[in-house]
Amino acid sequence: MSAQDPPYASGPPSRRGDDALKSANSLRRTSDRFECWFRRVLMLLLVVGLPVAAVSAGLTSYEASMRTVRAQAADRHQVTARLTSTVKGGDWAKRSAQVRWTDADGVVRTGAALVKPGTSKGAAVRVWVKRDATVTTAPTSTLNATTSGWLMGGMAAFGVAAGSHATWVGMRLLLDRRRYAQWDAEWDLVEPRWSARFRR
């Protein structure tokens, strides 16, 4: 064989021989093969299921929140009202106070709104009211809807990941329990013959 000849006459060794040795490994138990395939299936479900669950949950939550945003935007509007009495000073927390305003039909309305402490009587405040002239909170914004979508998507992704991990841990516990039982049964068969060698 010359220096120019390749080290392998028929090319490099094939990997198929290694794969055949792995599959024919006498130490590889049925539970080991099942664990290997179960891990692959679980990984495939995790790779496919996690983004699908996250996107679908996030979009569903976002669309539901956007329906609320549109409904509240159509039902609520701001008006300028006047305080009917002075709000007593104190801590920084807003306090409920009576306000009065005139609606688009010229009807004088009253209601309770949260106002900063120390605001004097007759001061102008902006309040949100519904179509039935009841004072309410500001409508939900699109930022709230977007945040809700991302939050629900993240929670769905975490749920899928946690569920996959719990499934994997549970399967490992079951397989290990079975393996220990098999080892105990095999040891009960082998141990008398093995220990007899030392009693001679």
N, C-alpha and C positions, 0 to 999 in steps of 0.2 A: 504494500500500500504506500503510495507516494505522498509527499507533503501536500500536493495539490488536491488529493482526494478528500471529499467531505468526510467528516467523522462518522456519518451514518450513510451506509450504502443506499438505503431506500428513503432517505430524507429524515427529518427529525421525528422523534417518537410521537405517536398519536395520543391525544388526551383521552380518547375513548377507552383506552385500556385502563387508565386511572378511574374513570367513571364506572367501568365494569367492576373494578376491584372494590370501589366504595359500595356499590349496590350489592356485591356478593360478600361483604364483610360479615363474618360469622358472629362478631361481637355486636353487630347492629341489630337491636331488637325490633320487634314489631312496633312497640310503643315509641321507639326512636324515630322510625319512619313516619308514624302517624304524627308525632310532634313536629317533625320537619315540614310535612305537608300542611298541617294545621297552621303553623307559623306563616307559611307562604300565603295561604288563603286569607288569614287574618290581616296580613300586611297589605294584600291587594284590596281588601274591603276598607282598610283604613285610608289608603292612598286615594281610592275612588270615593268612598263614603264621606270622608271628612269635608272636602270642599263642597260636595253636593249638599250636604246637610247645612253647612255654614251659609252658603249662598241662598238656598231656598228659605231658611229661617230668617235670614237678614232681610231678604226682599219682601217676604210676607209681613214681617213686622214694620218695615218701612212703608209699604203700601197701606197698611191699616192705620198707621200714624198719620200719613198724608191725607187719608180720608177725614180723619179727625181735624187736621189742620184746615182743610178746605171748608168743612162744616162750621167750625168755630169762626173762621174768617168771614163767612157769609152771615153769621148770626150775631156777631159782636162788632161794636164800633166805639170809638172814643168820643167823649163829650167833655166840655169844660163846665165844672160845677163849682159852687161856692159853699164854703163852710157856714153852717148855721150857728156855730158856737166855737169858742176858742178851745183848742186842744191843749190840755194841761201838759206842762213840760215834765221831764223825768228821764228815764233811761232812753236808749237809742231805738228801742223797738217801736214800730208803728202801732198806732192805736185806732180803734174803730170810732168814727165820728159821723154825724149826720151831715149830708150835703144836699144841695138843691140845684137843679138845672131845668132848663126849658128844652123840650124835645123839638123835632122838626115840625110838628103839628101845632106848636105854640102852647102845649100843655106843660104846666109846671110839675116836675117830678121830684121826689125825695128818696133818699136811700142812705145806706151806711157804707162807708168806704174806709180803707186803711190810710191814715194820714200821719205824717211825721209829728212827734211831740213838739209843742211850742208854736204850732201854726195858729195864727190869729183868726178870729171870726171874719168872714167875708173874703178870705183868701181864695184865689182860684186854684183848683186842683183838677188834674186830668184823670178821669175814671173811665173804665170800660163798662158798657151796659149792653144787655141783650135787646132783642127786638121787643120783648115784653116790658122793657124799661126797668129791669132788675139789674143792680150793680153786680158785676162779676169780675173774674180775673182776666188777665190778658190772654188772648188766644195762643194756642201752642204754635211754635215756630217750626220752620222746615229744619232748623238745626236740631230741634228735639227729635224730629222724625228720623233724621240721619243718624243721630246718636243712638236712638232706639234700635235701628236696623243693625248698626255695627255691634251693639251690645248683645243682641239676640243671636247674631251670627257667631260671635265669639263664644257665647255660652253653648251654642249647638256644637261648635267645633270641639270645645272642651269636653262636652258630654260624650261625643263619639270617641275621642281619644281615651277618656277615662273608662268608658264601657269596653273598649278594645283591650285596654290594659287589665281591667278586672277579669275579662274573659280569659285572657292569656294566663293570668295568675291562677285562676280557678282550674283551668285545664292542667297546668303544671302540677298543682296540688293533687289532683285526681290521678295523674300519671305517676307521680312519685309514690303515692299511696299504693298503687297497684304494683309498682316496681319493688317496693319494700316487702310487700306480701309475697311476691314471687321469689325474692331473695331468701326470705325466711323459709319458704317451702323447699327451695333447693338446698339450703343449708341443713335443714332437717334430714334430707336424704344423704348429703355428702359428709356431714360432720361425724357420724359413727365410724365410717370407713377411714376418714382422715385421722381421727384421734386414735384409732386402733393401732396405727403404726408406732405410736409412742408408748404403748403399753406392753411391748414385747420385752 
